[in-house]
């Protein structure tokens, strides 16, 4: 299995490259996001998400 490394980033609107727990950079909240889904906005704003844990 070829996983993206912890620390991988993706911006709002991009396709999620790896299933796992993601956190908007600079924020405390996290969200589970599945590979293939679009990266969501955070509090109504476009953000850069960072992978912090694999699914």
VOPAGU-2260 file (C-alpha; in pm, 1 decimal, decimal comma):
REM VOPAGU-2260
SITE   aa  ch    i         X         Y         Z
SITE  UNK   A    0       0,0       0,0       0,0
SITE  UNK   A    1     139,2     338,0    -100,2
SITE  UNK   A    2      10,7     600,4     144,5
SITE  UNK   A    3      68,6     973,1     138,2
SITE  UNK   A    4     288,5    1073,3     433,2
SITE  UNK   A    5     165,4    1243,2     748,6
SITE  UNK   A    6     202,5    1615,1     686,8
SITE  UNK   A    7      63,6    1600,0     331,7
SITE  UNK   A    8    -140,7    1911,7     255,2
SITE  UNK   A    9    -442,6    1980,6      35,5
SITE  UNK   A   10    -644,7    2297,0     -16,5
SITE  UNK   A   11   -1019,7    2350,3      -5,2
SITE  UNK   A   12   -1170,6    2229,4    -333,6
SITE  UNK   A   13    -893,1    1983,1    -416,4
SITE  UNK   A   14    -953,7    1607,3    -419,7
SITE  UNK   A   15    -844,7    1444,8     -92,1
SITE  UNK   A   16    -525,9    1246,3    -162,7
SITE  UNK   A   17    -545,4    1016,6     145,3
SITE  UNK   A   18    -815,5     900,2     385,9
SITE  UNK   A   19    -751,7    1007,6     741,0
SITE  UNK   A   20    -779,7    1281,3     999,3
SITE  UNK   A   21    -711,6    1627,6     861,0
SITE  UNK   A   22    -662,2    1962,2    1037,0
SITE  UNK   A   23    -677,7    2311,2     889,3
SITE  UNK   A   24    -332,3    2467,2     929,7
SITE  UNK   A   25    -336,4    2697,5    1231,6
SITE  UNK   A   26    -654,8    2548,6    1380,8
SITE  UNK   A   27    -726,0    2295,5    1658,5
SITE  UNK   A   28   -1031,7    2120,7    1514,9
SITE  UNK   A   29    -993,2    1811,2    1300,2
SITE  UNK   A   30   -1210,8    1632,8    1046,2
SITE  UNK   A   31   -1213,6    1280,2     902,7
SITE  UNK   A   32   -1195,7    1308,5     523,7
SITE  UNK   A   33   -1198,7    1015,0     281,3
SITE  UNK   A   34    -972,2     983,6     -21,3
SITE  UNK   A   35   -1148,2    1102,8    -335,4
SITE  UNK   A   36   -1376,6    1352,4    -158,6
SITE  UNK   A   37   -1333,5    1726,6    -212,7
SITE  UNK   A   38   -1150,1    1906,3      65,9
SITE  UNK   A   39   -1410,0    2120,3     242,4
SITE  UNK   A   40   -1399,4    2482,4     350,8
SITE  UNK   A   41   -1347,2    2553,7     720,2
SITE  UNK   A   42   -1583,0    2800,5     888,0
SITE  UNK   A   43   -1688,0    2918,0     541,6
SITE  UNK   A   44   -1334,2    2993,5     423,9
SITE  UNK   A   45   -1087,3    2824,1     191,8
SITE  UNK   A   46    -802,6    2670,8     392,9
SITE  UNK   A   47    -506,6    2441,1     355,8
SITE  UNK   A   48    -564,0    2108,8     529,7
SITE  UNK   A   49    -281,9    1895,6     675,4
SITE  UNK   A   50    -298,1    1516,5     718,4
SITE  UNK   A   51    -230,3    1433,9    1083,8
SITE  UNK   A   52    -336,5    1066,6    1106,0
SITE  UNK   A   53    -402,0     787,8     857,3
SITE  UNK   A   54    -745,8     621,3     854,3
